[in-house]
Amino acid sequence: MQRVGRIVVLTLLWVSVAAYILYAASLVRSARRATQVEQLKVIVADSSALGSLFTSADVQRWITRGGLIHPQMAADSVDLTAIEQLILRNGFVAGAEACLTKEGELRIELAQRKPLLRLLSAKEDSYVTREGYLFSVPRRSALYTPVVTGTYRPPVPLRYEGSVREEIDHQLWKIDTLIASLERSKYPFFAAERQNDRRLRDVRTMRTSRKWWRFESQEEFELRVEELRAYKAALRRKYRYEGRRIEAQIEAIGRKQERLREEQKKLEKKYEDFLKLLTFVEQVEEDTFWRSEVVQIIAENTPSGALELTLIPRSGAFRVRFGRIEEVDAKFNKLLRFYDRGLSAVGWDRYREIDIRYADRVVCR
């Protein structure tokens, strides 16, 4: 009986808790229905330290244009998830969290992305983060970052927004899918090749014998043997030609696959160059002297596809041909020694170009 009593008491306790929760929820819903959105407050994390990619007024404008809030709107009618999704459509927003206070304040806390550099060319105007996330420069952004100009473009479609690594993986997956499809297209040719080989083996096994029961003479028999030899030779030529034709079709598909694999290698190489560029800019930004000295970075691809850099320094009226992003520390040290021992002696306006691409040499023009 005691056990039954405990079960009854626990059941009543849990029923009471559930009833209280439902009652409290109904009170909250009633309060939300009675509460109106009185104020919109937008908080942008780290906006003072980073500069601003957008303002609170921008966020209010996005929400108003989206028709998600309006004056005297009931609190329980506000779709917080839709507001967050609307804001996150902008690539420069890293995170968004919306909530409603009991006083009727719609509070939105945002985090903006932290650009490492700005890619600026005739077709491109985008920020890039250290993680390799690419997004278009907002209209009214007020943010200082190193500027990379020139003909270089990252290995993504024009005006792409998102992770460059994810886009590369997507492109590699599409190529893998195409390679697999081409491999399946070989199967009918493999079957035809096997059938053609069987026909060739059948030709080799063709035999004839003298027909004694017909009183066939030796001359007649030898004539039939010659006819069979000629027939077998014709069949061999036919099947060998067919084999070469099938093999050529298989090889043609294989060449297409090889070109696609080379395209994958080029994509990975382009992504490697993209990461090298990010690492280079990060290295310049972390060095106090070079951060002040390097005003602009010009990135261009050579005819072979290699990425080479040219630096526009603050000192003098010359350009620095940096070349490929290799042996970065050694090149900067060599340039610094040339600053100290060369330009200080001959003058900072004597040369138009300083080339540090070659080992143990500085070539001036």
Backbone hydrogen bonds in HBPLUS format (Angstrom, degrees):
<---DONOR---> <-ACCEPTOR-->    atom                        ^
c    i                          cat <-CA-CA->   ^        H-A-AA   ^      H-
h    n   atom  resd res      DA  || num        DHA   H-A  angle D-A-AA Bond
n    s   type  num  typ     dist DA aas  dist angle  dist       angle   num
A0005-GLY N   A0001-MET O   2.87 MM   4  6.15 153.2  1.94 148.8 156.7     1
A0006-ARG N   A0002-GLN O   2.92 MM   4  6.26 152.7  1.99 148.7 155.5     2
A0007-ILE N   A0003-ARG O   3.04 MM   4  6.32 158.9  2.08 148.7 154.2     3
A0008-VAL N   A0004-VAL O   2.98 MM   4  6.24 158.9  2.03 148.6 154.2     4
A0009-VAL N   A0005-GLY O   2.91 MM   4  6.16 161.8  1.94 150.0 155.0     5
A0010-LEU N   A0006-ARG O   2.87 MM   4  6.07 168.6  1.88 155.3 158.2     6
A0011-THR N   A0007-ILE O   2.87 MM   4  6.00 155.6  1.93 146.2 153.7     7
A0012-LEU N   A0008-VAL O   2.90 MM   4  6.15 163.0  1.93 151.3 155.6     8
A0013-LEU N   A0009-VAL O   2.86 MM   4  6.10 152.5  1.94 147.2 155.7     9
A0014-TRP N   A0010-LEU O   2.93 MM   4  6.18 165.3  1.95 153.9 156.2    10
A0015-VAL N   A0011-THR O   2.92 MM   4  6.11 156.0  1.98 149.2 156.6    11
A0016-SER N   A0012-LEU O   2.91 MM   4  6.07 150.8  1.99 142.9 150.8    12
A0017-VAL N   A0013-LEU O   2.92 MM   4  6.27 155.2  1.98 148.2 155.1    13
A0018-ALA N   A0014-TRP O   2.91 MM   4  6.11 166.0  1.93 150.1 153.6    14
A0019-ALA N   A0015-VAL O   2.88 MM   4  6.05 155.3  1.94 144.6 152.0    15
A0020-TYR N   A0016-SER O   2.85 MM   4  6.07 152.2  1.93 146.3 154.1    16
A0021-ILE N   A0017-VAL O   2.90 MM   4  6.19 158.3  1.94 151.6 157.5    17
A0022-LEU N   A0018-ALA O   2.97 MM   4  6.21 164.2  2.00 150.0 154.0    18
A0023-TYR N   A0019-ALA O   2.87 MM   4  6.04 153.4  1.94 143.2 151.3    19
A0024-ALA N   A0020-TYR O   2.75 MM   4  5.98 162.5  1.77 153.4 158.2    20
A0025-ALA N   A0021-ILE O   2.86 MM   4  6.04 158.7  1.90 149.5 155.7    21
A0026-SER N   A0022-LEU O   2.94 MM   4  6.15 152.1  2.02 142.5 150.0    22
A0027-LEU N   A0023-TYR O   2.95 MM   4  6.27 150.3  2.04 146.0 154.4    23
A0028-VAL N   A0024-ALA O   2.88 MM   4  6.21 155.1  1.94 149.4 156.3    24
A0029-ARG N   A0025-ALA O   2.86 MM   4  6.13 162.1  1.89 150.6 155.3    25
A0030-SER N   A0026-SER O   2.88 MM   4  6.05 155.4  1.94 143.1 150.3    26
A0031-ALA N   A0027-LEU O   2.81 MM   4  6.05 155.3  1.87 146.0 153.4    27
A0032-ARG N   A0028-VAL O   2.79 MM   4  6.06 158.2  1.84 152.5 158.6    28
A0033-ARG N   A0029-ARG O   2.85 MM   4  6.07 152.8  1.93 145.8 153.4    29
A0034-ALA N   A0030-SER O   3.00 MM   4  6.24 145.5  2.13 141.4 150.7    30
A0035-THR N   A0031-ALA O   2.88 MM   4  6.05 124.3  2.20 138.3 153.9    31
A0075-ALA N   A0035-THR O   2.83 MM  40  5.59 166.2  1.85 151.7 149.2    32
A0037-VAL N   A0073-MET O   2.82 MM  36  5.63 158.2  1.86 162.8 169.6    33
A0038-GLU N   A0104-GLY O   2.80 MM  66  5.29 150.5  1.89 134.0 144.1    34
A0106-LEU N   A0039-GLN O   2.76 MM  67  6.09 166.6  1.78 168.3 164.1    35
A0041-LYS N   A0106-LEU O   2.84 MM  65  6.13 168.7  1.85 159.5 162.0    36
A0108-ILE N   A0041-LYS O   2.86 MM  67  6.23 164.6  1.88 166.9 171.5    37
A0043-ILE N   A0108-ILE O   2.83 MM  65  6.20 164.5  1.86 164.2 167.0    38
A0110-LEU N   A0043-ILE O   2.75 MM  67  6.08 167.4  1.77 170.9 174.0    39
A0045-ALA N   A0110-LEU O   2.84 MM  65  6.10 177.1  1.84 162.7 162.1    40
A0050-LEU N   A0046-ASP O   3.06 MM   4  6.08 161.6  2.10 156.4 160.7    41
A0051-GLY N   A0047-SER O   3.07 MM   4  5.42 135.4  2.28 133.6 142.0    42
A0052-SER N   A0142-ALA O   3.21 MM  90  5.35 144.9  2.34 130.1 129.0    43
A0142-ALA N   A0052-SER O   2.77 MM  90  5.35 165.7  1.79 166.5 171.0    44
A0058-ASP N   A0055-THR O   3.10 MM   3  5.15 122.4  2.45  94.8 108.8    45
A0059-VAL N   A0055-THR O   3.25 MM   4  6.68 156.8  2.31 148.3 153.0    46
A0060-GLN N   A0056-SER O   2.98 MM   4  6.31 163.2  2.01 154.1 158.4    47
A0061-ARG N   A0057-ALA O   2.95 MM   4  6.11 151.6  2.03 144.2 152.1    48
A0062-TRP N   A0058-ASP O   2.95 MM   4  6.28 152.9  2.02 150.8 157.9    49
A0063-ILE N   A0059-VAL O   3.09 MM   4  6.38 164.8  2.11 155.5 158.2    50
A0064-THR N   A0060-GLN O   2.95 MM   4  6.10 161.2  1.98 148.1 153.7    51
A0065-ARG N   A0061-ARG O   2.92 MM   4  5.99 168.6  1.93 150.9 154.5    52
A0066-GLY N   A0062-TRP O   2.99 MM   4  6.12 141.9  2.14 138.5 149.2    53
A0068-LEU N   A0063-ILE O   3.31 MM   5  5.80 162.9  2.34 164.7 162.4    54
A0067-GLY N   A0064-THR O   2.97 MM   3  5.19 156.4  2.03 105.9 113.6    55
A0077-SER N   A0074-ALA O   3.04 MM   3  5.45 158.5  2.08 112.3 119.2    56
A0078-VAL N   A0075-ALA O   3.25 MM   3  5.61 165.7  2.27 111.4 115.8    57
A0083-ILE N   A0079-ASP O   3.13 MM   4  6.43 152.1  2.21 147.1 155.0    58
A0084-GLU N   A0080-LEU O   3.02 MM   4  6.32 159.8  2.06 150.5 155.1    59
A0085-GLN N   A0081-THR O   2.96 MM   4  6.20 162.2  1.99 151.8 156.7    60
A0086-LEU N   A0082-ALA O   2.89 MM   4  6.03 153.4  1.96 144.7 152.0    61
A0087-ILE N   A0083-ILE O   3.10 MM   4  6.34 159.5  2.15 149.2 153.8    62
A0088-LEU N   A0084-GLU O   2.98 MM   4  6.16 156.4  2.03 148.8 155.7    63
A0089-ARG N   A0086-LEU O   3.35 MM   3  5.52 156.0  2.42 100.1 107.0    64
A0090-ASN N   A0087-ILE O   3.19 MM   3  6.06 164.7  2.22 120.8 124.4    65
A0093-VAL N   A0090-ASN O   3.02 MM   3  5.77 169.5  2.04 127.1 129.6    66
A0113-ARG N   A0092-PHE O   2.96 MM  21  5.41 166.9  1.98 146.4 146.8    67
A0094-ALA N   A0111-ALA O   2.65 MM  17  5.30 142.6  1.79 145.4 156.5    68
A0095-GLY N   A0111-ALA O   3.24 MM  16  5.06 147.4  2.35 136.7 136.0    69
A0111-ALA N   A0095-GLY O   2.97 MM  16  5.06 151.1  2.06 144.2 143.3    70
A0097-GLU N   A0109-GLU O   2.95 MM  12  5.29 146.7  2.07 147.8 157.6    71
A0109-GLU N   A0097-GLU O   2.91 MM  12  5.29 166.1  1.93 155.6 155.7    72
A0099-CYS N   A0107-ARG O   2.90 MM   8  5.36 150.7  1.99 150.6 160.1    73
A0107-ARG N   A0099-CYS O   2.82 MM   8  5.36 160.3  1.86 166.1 169.7    74
A0101-THR N   A0105-GLU O   3.00 MM   4  5.27 162.2  2.03 143.8 149.2    75
A0104-GLY N   A0101-THR O   3.05 MM   3  5.46 164.8  2.07 113.5 117.3    76
A0116-LEU N   A0128-VAL O   2.61 MM  12  5.74 171.1  1.61 146.6 149.8    77
A0117-LEU N   A0128-VAL O   3.25 MM  11  5.50 154.7  2.32 146.0 152.7    78
A0128-VAL N   A0117-LEU O   2.97 MM  11  5.50 151.7  2.05 154.7 155.5    79
A0118-ARG N   A0146-PRO O   2.87 MM  28  6.20 150.6  1.95 162.5 169.6    80
A0148-VAL N   A0118-ARG O   2.80 MM  30  5.99 172.1  1.81 166.3 166.0    81
A0119-LEU N   A0126-SER O   2.73 MM   7  5.23 155.2  1.79 162.6 167.6    82
A0126-SER N   A0119-LEU O   2.97 MM   7  5.23 151.3  2.06 143.2 151.1    83
A0120-LEU N   A0148-VAL O   2.89 MM  28  6.04 170.9  1.90 156.1 158.5    84
A0121-SER N   A0124-GLU O   2.72 MM   3  4.96 157.6  1.77 154.7 152.9    85
A0137-VAL N   A0125-ASP O   3.24 MM  12  6.14 160.3  2.28 143.7 139.5    86
A0127-TYR N   A0135-PHE O   2.81 MM   8  5.52 159.1  1.85 175.1 170.3    87
A0135-PHE N   A0127-TYR O   3.08 MM   8  5.52 158.6  2.13 151.6 155.8    88
A0129-THR N   A0133-TYR O   2.96 MM   4  5.22 155.9  2.02 141.6 149.3    89
A0132-GLY N   A0129-THR O   2.97 MM   3  5.26 161.8  2.00 111.2 116.3    90
A0164-VAL N   A0132-GLY O   3.00 MM  32  5.80 174.0  2.01 161.8 163.5    91
A0134-LEU N   A0162-GLY O   2.86 MM  28  5.29 173.3  1.86 144.7 143.0    92
A0162-GLY N   A0134-LEU O   2.81 MM  28  5.29 152.3  1.88 145.0 154.1    93
A0297-ILE N   A0147-VAL O   3.20 MM 150  6.38 164.6  2.22 164.3 166.1    94
A0149-THR N   A0297-ILE O   2.80 MM 148  6.24 152.3  1.87 158.3 165.9    95
A0299-ALA N   A0149-THR O   2.81 MM 150  6.12 167.8  1.83 157.8 153.5    96
A0152-TYR N   A0299-ALA O   3.06 MM 147  5.41 150.1  2.15 149.1 140.4    97
A0156-VAL N   A0154-PRO O   2.76 MM   2  5.64 142.6  1.90 103.8  94.1    98
A0160-TYR N   A0157-PRO O   3.20 MM   3  5.46 132.4  2.44 138.8 131.4    99
A0167-GLU N   A0163-SER O   3.15 MM   4  6.46 154.3  2.22 144.8 151.6   100
A0168-ILE N   A0164-VAL O   2.90 MM   4  6.16 158.7  1.94 152.3 158.2   101
A0169-ASP N   A0165-ARG O   2.89 MM   4  6.13 163.2  1.92 151.0 155.6   102
A0170-HIS N   A0166-GLU O   2.93 MM   4  6.14 148.9  2.03 141.0 149.7   103
A0171-GLN N   A0167-GLU O   2.90 MM   4  6.20 157.7  1.95 150.5 156.1   104
A0172-LEU N   A0168-ILE O   2.84 MM   4  6.11 159.2  1.89 154.5 160.6   105
A0173-TRP N   A0169-ASP O   2.87 MM   4  6.05 152.1  1.95 143.1 151.0   106
A0174-LYS N   A0170-HIS O   2.99 MM   4  6.28 156.2  2.05 147.7 153.6   107
A0175-ILE N   A0171-GLN O   3.04 MM   4  6.32 155.6  2.10 146.3 152.8   108
A0176-ASP N   A0172-LEU O   2.82 MM   4  6.10 158.1  1.87 149.6 156.2   109
A0177-THR N   A0173-TRP O   2.88 MM   4  6.12 155.0  1.95 149.2 155.9   110
A0178-LEU N   A0174-LYS O   3.01 MM   4  6.28 152.8  2.09 143.3 150.4   111
A0179-ILE N   A0175-ILE O   2.83 MM   4  6.12 155.7  1.89 152.9 159.9   112
A0180-ALA N   A0176-ASP O   2.92 MM   4  6.16 159.8  1.97 149.5 154.6   113
A0181-SER N   A0177-THR O   2.95 MM   4  6.18 150.7  2.03 142.4 150.9   114
A0182-LEU N   A0178-LEU O   2.93 MM   4  6.20 154.2  2.00 147.1 153.6   115
A0183-GLU N   A0179-ILE O   2.91 MM   4  6.20 148.4  2.01 144.3 153.7   116
A0184-ARG N   A0180-ALA O   3.01 MM   4  6.34 152.9  2.08 146.6 153.0   117
A0185-SER N   A0181-SER O   3.04 MM   4  6.35 139.4  2.21 138.2 149.7   118
A0186-LYS N   A0183-GLU O   3.09 MM   3  5.38 153.3  2.16 104.0 112.4   119
A0187-TYR N   A0184-ARG O   3.12 MM   3  5.53 151.1  2.21 109.6 117.3   120
A0189-PHE N   A0186-LYS O   2.91 MM   3  5.30 119.6  2.28 109.3 125.2   121
A0190-PHE N   A0186-LYS O   2.89 MM   4  6.21 150.5  1.98 154.7 164.2   122
A0191-ALA N   A0187-TYR O   2.98 MM   4  6.28 159.9  2.02 155.7 160.4   123
A0192-ALA N   A0188-PRO O   2.91 MM   4  6.14 155.0  1.97 142.1 149.4   124
A0193-GLU N   A0189-PHE O   2.78 MM   4  5.95 146.0  1.90 142.2 152.0   125
A0194-ARG N   A0190-PHE O   2.97 MM   4  6.27 155.6  2.03 148.9 154.4   126
A0195-GLN N   A0191-ALA O   2.99 MM   4  6.26 160.6  2.03 148.5 154.0   127
A0196-ASN N   A0192-ALA O   2.91 MM   4  6.05 152.6  1.99 142.2 150.0   128
A0197-ASP N   A0193-GLU O   2.92 MM   4  6.19 149.0  2.02 144.9 153.2   129
A0198-ARG N   A0194-ARG O   2.99 MM   4  6.30 154.7  2.06 147.6 154.2   130
A0199-ARG N   A0195-GLN O   3.03 MM   4  6.33 152.6  2.10 144.7 152.1   131
A0200-LEU N   A0196-ASN O   3.02 MM   4  6.33 150.5  2.11 143.0 150.8   132
A0201-ARG N   A0197-ASP O   2.96 MM   4  6.31 155.1  2.02 148.9 155.5   133
A0202-ASP N   A0198-ARG O   2.88 MM   4  6.15 153.6  1.95 148.0 155.8   134
A0203-VAL N   A0199-ARG O   2.96 MM   4  6.25 146.3  2.07 143.0 151.8   135
A0204-ARG N   A0200-LEU O   3.09 MM   4  6.46 154.3  2.16 146.4 152.5   136
A0205-THR N   A0201-ARG O   3.17 MM   4  6.48 136.5  2.37 141.9 153.0   137
A0205-THR N   A0202-ASP O   3.20 MM   3  5.18 131.0  2.46  93.1 105.9   138
A0206-MET N   A0203-VAL O   3.17 MM   3  5.36 163.2  2.20 107.6 112.7   139
A0212-TRP N   A0210-ARG O   3.13 MM   2  5.85 121.9  2.48 108.1  92.3   140
A0214-ARG N   A0211-LYS O   3.11 MM   3  5.58 151.7  2.20 106.9 115.4   141
A0216-GLU N   A0211-LYS O   3.19 MM   5  5.55 163.4  2.22 147.2 148.5   142
A0215-PHE N   A0212-TRP O   2.81 MM   3  4.89 161.5  1.84 111.5 116.2   143
A0221-PHE N   A0217-SER O   3.01 MM   4  6.26 156.4  2.06 145.9 152.9   144
A0222-GLU N   A0218-GLN O   2.92 MM   4  6.14 164.4  1.94 152.4 156.0   145
A0223-LEU N   A0219-GLU O   2.98 MM   4  6.20 148.0  2.09 143.9 152.8   146
A0224-ARG N   A0220-GLU O   3.02 MM   4  6.34 154.1  2.09 146.4 152.6   147
A0225-VAL N   A0221-PHE O   2.96 MM   4  6.28 150.5  2.05 148.4 157.3   148
A0226-GLU N   A0222-GLU O   3.02 MM   4  6.27 157.4  2.08 144.9 149.9   149
A0227-GLU N   A0223-LEU O   3.01 MM   4  6.29 155.4  2.07 144.9 151.9   150
A0228-LEU N   A0224-ARG O   2.89 MM   4  6.12 153.1  1.96 145.9 153.2   151
A0229-ARG N   A0225-VAL O   2.89 MM   4  6.18 157.7  1.94 150.1 156.4   152
A0230-ALA N   A0226-GLU O   2.97 MM   4  6.24 160.3  2.01 149.7 154.6   153
A0231-TYR N   A0227-GLU O   2.88 MM   4  6.12 154.4  1.94 144.5 152.2   154
A0232-LYS N   A0228-LEU O   2.77 MM   4  6.01 162.9  1.80 156.1 160.2   155
A0233-ALA N   A0229-ARG O   2.88 MM   4  6.07 155.0  1.95 146.7 153.9   156
A0234-ALA N   A0230-ALA O   2.99 MM   4  6.21 153.3  2.06 144.4 151.2   157
A0235-LEU N   A0231-TYR O   2.94 MM   4  6.23 157.4  2.00 148.4 154.8   158
A0236-ARG N   A0232-LYS O   2.83 MM   4  6.05 159.4  1.87 149.5 155.3   159
A0237-ARG N   A0233-ALA O   2.97 MM   4  6.21 159.7  2.01 145.7 150.9   160
A0238-LYS N   A0234-ALA O   2.96 MM   4  6.20 158.7  2.00 146.1 152.3   161
A0239-TYR N   A0235-LEU O   2.80 MM   4  6.07 168.5  1.82 159.2 161.4   162
A0240-ARG N   A0236-ARG O   2.81 MM   4  5.85 156.1  1.87 148.7 155.8   163
A0241-TYR N   A0237-ARG O   2.95 MM   4  6.01 156.1  2.01 143.1 149.8   164
A0242-GLU N   A0238-LYS O   2.91 MM   4  6.16 154.9  1.98 143.2 150.9   165
A0243-GLY N   A0239-TYR O   2.76 MM   4  5.97 147.8  1.86 139.7 149.1   166
A0244-ARG N   A0240-ARG O   2.89 MM   4  6.17 157.3  1.94 147.6 152.9   167
A0245-ARG N   A0241-TYR O   2.90 MM   4  6.16 154.8  1.96 147.9 155.4   168
A0246-ILE N   A0242-GLU O   2.90 MM   4  6.15 161.2  1.94 149.8 154.5   169
A0247-GLU N   A0243-GLY O   2.85 MM   4  6.01 162.7  1.88 149.0 154.6   170
A0248-ALA N   A0244-ARG O   2.84 MM   4  5.99 151.3  1.92 144.1 151.8   171
A0249-GLN N   A0245-ARG O   3.06 MM   4  6.37 151.0  2.15 144.6 151.8   172
A0250-ILE N   A0246-ILE O   2.98 MM   4  6.31 157.1  2.03 151.9 158.3   173
A0251-GLU N   A0247-GLU O   2.86 MM   4  6.09 158.6  1.90 148.8 155.1   174
A0252-ALA N   A0248-ALA O   2.86 MM   4  6.04 147.5  1.97 141.8 150.8   175
A0253-ILE N   A0249-GLN O   3.11 MM   4  6.39 156.1  2.17 144.8 150.0   176
A0254-GLY N   A0250-ILE O   2.91 MM   4  6.18 152.9  1.98 144.2 152.8   177
A0255-ARG N   A0251-GLU O   2.81 MM   4  6.10 145.9  1.93 146.5 155.1   178
A0256-LYS N   A0252-ALA O   3.12 MM   4  6.45 151.6  2.21 141.9 149.0   179
A0257-GLN N   A0253-ILE O   2.97 MM   4  6.33 155.5  2.03 148.3 155.2   180
A0258-GLU N   A0254-GLY O   2.86 MM   4  6.14 150.7  1.95 143.8 152.5   181
A0259-ARG N   A0255-ARG O   2.89 MM   4  6.16 153.7  1.95 148.1 154.6   182
A0260-LEU N   A0256-LYS O   3.00 MM   4  6.29 151.8  2.08 145.3 153.1   183
A0261-ARG N   A0257-GLN O   2.90 MM   4  6.24 150.3  1.99 146.9 155.3   184
A0262-GLU N   A0258-GLU O   2.89 MM   4  6.17 151.0  1.97 145.7 153.8   185
A0263-GLU N   A0259-ARG O   2.91 MM   4  6.18 145.7  2.03 139.8 149.7   186
A0264-GLN N   A0260-LEU O   2.97 MM   4  6.32 145.1  2.09 141.5 150.8   187
A0265-LYS N   A0261-ARG O   2.98 MM   4  6.35 153.1  2.06 144.9 151.8   188
A0266-LYS N   A0262-GLU O   2.90 MM   4  6.19 154.6  1.96 148.2 155.2   189
A0267-LEU N   A0263-GLU O   2.93 MM   4  6.17 153.2  2.00 145.1 152.4   190
A0268-GLU N   A0264-GLN O   3.00 MM   4  6.31 160.4  2.04 151.2 155.6   191
A0269-LYS N   A0265-LYS O   2.87 MM   4  6.14 150.9  1.96 145.1 153.9   192
A0270-LYS N   A0266-LYS O   2.82 MM   4  6.06 155.9  1.87 150.1 156.5   193
A0271-TYR N   A0267-LEU O   2.89 MM   4  6.17 152.8  1.97 146.6 154.6   194
A0272-GLU N   A0268-GLU O   2.86 MM   4  6.09 148.3  1.96 140.7 149.9   195
A0273-ASP N   A0269-LYS O   2.93 MM   4  6.25 153.9  2.00 147.5 153.9   196
A0274-PHE N   A0270-LYS O   2.91 MM   4  6.17 151.4  1.99 143.2 151.5   197
A0275-LEU N   A0271-TYR O   2.94 MM   4  6.26 156.6  2.00 150.1 155.1   198
A0276-LYS N   A0272-GLU O   2.92 MM   4  6.19 151.4  2.00 144.4 153.1   199
A0277-LEU N   A0273-ASP O   2.90 MM   4  6.19 150.4  1.99 147.6 155.1   200
A0278-LEU N   A0274-PHE O   3.10 MM   4  6.45 157.8  2.15 147.2 152.5   201
A0279-THR N   A0275-LEU O   2.90 MM   4  6.14 162.1  1.93 151.6 156.6   202
A0280-PHE N   A0276-LYS O   2.82 MM   4  5.99 152.0  1.90 145.5 153.6   203
A0281-VAL N   A0277-LEU O   2.98 MM   4  6.24 168.4  2.00 154.9 156.8   204
A0282-GLU N   A0278-LEU O   2.94 MM   4  6.12 159.6  1.99 148.1 154.5   205
A0283-GLN N   A0279-THR O   2.88 MM   4  6.06 149.9  1.97 143.1 151.4   206
A0284-VAL N   A0280-PHE O   2.94 MM   4  6.27 156.2  1.99 153.0 159.2   207
A0285-GLU N   A0281-VAL O   2.90 MM   4  6.12 161.4  1.93 151.8 156.9   208
A0286-GLU N   A0282-GLU O   3.03 MM   4  6.20 138.1  2.21 140.4 150.9   209
A0287-ASP N   A0284-VAL O   3.21 MM   3  5.38 149.3  2.31 102.8 111.7   210
A0291-ARG N   A0287-ASP O   2.90 MM   4  5.79 150.4  1.99 151.6 160.1   211
A0292-SER N   A0288-THR O   3.36 MM   4  6.50 147.0  2.47 136.8 143.5   212
A0292-SER N   A0289-PHE O   3.13 MM   3  5.41 126.1  2.43 100.8 113.6   213
A0293-GLU N   A0289-PHE O   2.89 MM   4  6.09 147.2  2.00 145.1 155.9   214
A0294-VAL N   A0290-TRP O   2.90 MM   4  5.63 171.9  1.90 144.6 146.6   215
A0314-ARG N   A0293-GLU O   2.63 MM  21  5.02 134.5  1.83 142.0 156.6   216
A0295-VAL N   A0312-ILE O   2.81 MM  17  5.60 151.1  1.90 156.4 165.2   217
A0296-GLN N   A0312-ILE O   3.30 MM  16  5.01 151.6  2.38 134.2 138.9   218
A0312-ILE N   A0296-GLN O   2.89 MM  16  5.01 166.7  1.91 152.5 151.5   219
A0298-ILE N   A0310-THR O   2.76 MM  12  4.98 169.1  1.77 162.2 163.6   220
A0310-THR N   A0298-ILE O   2.84 MM  12  4.98 147.2  1.95 143.2 152.6   221
A0300-GLU N   A0308-GLU O   3.00 MM   8  5.55 168.6  2.01 164.1 167.8   222
A0308-GLU N   A0300-GLU O   2.86 MM   8  5.55 172.5  1.87 169.2 171.3   223
A0302-THR N   A0306-ALA O   2.80 MM   4  5.30 159.5  1.84 153.6 159.3   224
A0305-GLY N   A0302-THR O   2.76 MM   3  5.11 157.5  1.81 114.8 122.7   225
A0309-LEU N   A0323-GLY O   2.88 MM  14  5.11 156.9  1.93 124.8 128.1   226
A0322-PHE N   A0309-LEU O   2.97 MM  13  5.33 133.0  2.20 135.0 147.3   227
A0323-GLY N   A0309-LEU O   3.07 MM  14  5.11 146.6  2.19 151.2 144.8   228
A0311-LEU N   A0320-VAL O   2.82 MM   9  4.99 163.0  1.85 146.8 149.3   229
A0320-VAL N   A0311-LEU O   2.95 MM   9  4.99 162.8  1.98 150.2 153.7   230
A0319-ARG N   A0352-ARG O   2.98 MM  33  6.33 148.7  2.08 130.6 135.6   231
A0354-ILE N   A0319-ARG O   2.79 MM  35  6.13 156.6  1.84 160.8 169.0   232
A0321-ARG N   A0354-ILE O   2.76 MM  33  6.09 151.2  1.84 144.8 154.7   233
A0356-ILE N   A0321-ARG O   3.09 MM  35  6.06 163.2  2.11 150.0 154.3   234
A0326-GLU N   A0324-ARG O   2.81 MM   2  5.54 132.4  2.03 107.9  92.7   235
A0331-LYS N   A0327-GLU O   3.03 MM   4  6.28 159.3  2.08 155.5 161.4   236
A0332-PHE N   A0328-VAL O   2.99 MM   4  6.22 164.8  2.02 155.5 159.5   237
A0333-ASN N   A0329-ASP O   2.91 MM   4  6.07 158.2  1.96 150.0 156.3   238
A0334-LYS N   A0330-ALA O   2.96 MM   4  6.12 154.8  2.03 143.7 150.6   239
A0335-LEU N   A0331-LYS O   2.91 MM   4  6.15 157.8  1.96 149.1 155.1   240
A0336-LEU N   A0332-PHE O   2.90 MM   4  6.08 153.6  1.97 145.7 153.0   241
A0337-ARG N   A0333-ASN O   2.98 MM   4  6.23 155.0  2.04 146.4 152.6   242
A0338-PHE N   A0334-LYS O   3.02 MM   4  6.27 150.9  2.10 143.2 151.4   243
A0339-TYR N   A0335-LEU O   2.90 MM   4  6.19 148.0  2.00 144.1 153.2   244
A0340-ASP N   A0336-LEU O   3.03 MM   4  6.33 160.3  2.07 147.7 151.7   245
A0341-ARG N   A0337-ARG O   2.84 MM   4  5.95 168.8  1.85 156.4 159.2   246
A0342-GLY N   A0338-PHE O   2.78 MM   4  4.83 142.9  1.91 125.2 135.2   247
A0343-LEU N   A0338-PHE O   3.02 MM   5  6.46 151.6  2.10 153.3 162.4   248
A0345-ALA N   A0342-GLY O   2.96 MM   3  5.43 141.8  2.11 108.4 119.4   249
A0346-VAL N   A0342-GLY O   3.02 MM   4  6.33 163.3  2.05 157.5 162.4   250
A0347-GLY N   A0343-LEU O   2.85 MM   4  5.07 144.7  1.98 132.6 139.3   251
A0365-ARG N   A0353-GLU O   2.96 MM  12  5.23 158.7  2.01 151.2 153.5   252
A0355-ASP N   A0363-VAL O   2.70 MM   8  4.91 166.8  1.72 154.1 157.9   253
A0363-VAL N   A0355-ASP O   2.94 MM   8  4.91 161.8  1.98 146.9 147.6   254
A0361-ARG N   A0358-TYR O   3.44 MM   3  5.62 156.9  2.49 125.6 120.8   255
